[in-house]
């Protein structure tokens, strides 16, 4: 024991934590050169400081996932100085450093002094420039698994097949992909590709900016390298052919999150390469289901690729509470869009409300909780053709008070919530689904073939097809087939075997999912005026229905009893779909007034 204490004392005296030389210039960064020392096998590292305004060295920037933030590995910066880093950072240095030319790297965990909050904030502000200036951005998605090479091989094969079919002017179809050499479905390679797209790297919000701004983006995995454009081409084609089911988890039927992540990153990347730059509300919505360890990064990670972030000079500050960051970002958005006089000024409201699951209770009800990802489909946003205009062509009128954190909107109160259903039993038995359908049909006031029945099935899908167009009467017939299928499963005692009924039904447009994706995190409800609709799952009887000037959908609110002498205020519950109140019909149901949200 005495010897161990003596040895520890000698180590502390002789070896010390590396002290970073300060970054003296506004656009200065550190670059890293790492290699395995012969003999000892230690990972050695050296640094240089360079200015992004006058680059003298080519370098590769690493896009990776931090994972467990606990330092458990050590690199040596001199004979006596060391840095303790995470397992993921060591994985990058061990697997990528030797493969990359040029040999200089930028790796945030090592090139930024993580104990210097001021430096961390200033370097985060340069992140867009760092990744854009790199000779290449290397996406390291983690250590390979036993089938990783199959996934990388399939991506390469599919990309080549798609390119050949386009060159020969031949149609790209599920059959042409299924029967291509080395691309056959089903096969272990397709399962491997699904597993690859489930890796945490594809869920990390920082990868959006890192790869969207890259002059050259490369994916390194399992000793292989492919260009980002190959992966993007494959995923885009599978999405257009509605073949995401080929990548589903056969047990849970869930699509890999990376499937949607690649689509979003590529949309932003393509738009930027065409000279475009979206506003902050648009990119926040596009990246809503990405994750971040620090919730502030849901805003900080994308500021550099938005018009607003570039104009605001919004300095990332990791000492500011997250609720203040989110509120400040919305207030700035509102003031910017007021100057531009855009009708899109209210779009952020569709992402807000206490009726949805939230992580941060201290936020004003009208500020979205960006930290809470969601898979729900937004009613105000359609993919093509259909646009709701609940407030007609009226102009939004908005006032925000940053001190009181109150938002005042002009609008009309058109009724209240009367009866509400239970949440839809997505993962329950066929019998439970039928029970929910029977219960909601009764709320609607009759059988699904009655006039009220049309309002019912149109409400379940927010009157939209799976491709964002207005639903035709033909969809009512498909709904009847869907009900018949469910009834036959119950009659055949399918539930007794514990089966889970598929909700896919073929339609003229491809695949329609009954029950609709619009039921995710929503409930079916009726109003005191006889309308039916979909509302956030936190809605209750007595909640108020409002149509704000310039809004695309009605909103659900909850009145708060004001202190003596104060005006009534409301909490925003969330956006809603109310059949026959989506195109200006409610404008005659009340008088315009100021509605204050807290």
Order of alpha helices (4+ residues) and beta strands (2+ residues): alpha-beta-beta-beta-beta-beta-beta-alpha-beta-alpha-alpha-alpha-beta-alpha-alpha-alpha-alpha-beta-beta-alpha-alpha-alpha-alpha-alpha-alpha-beta-beta-alpha-alpha-alpha-beta-beta-beta-beta-beta-beta-beta-beta-beta
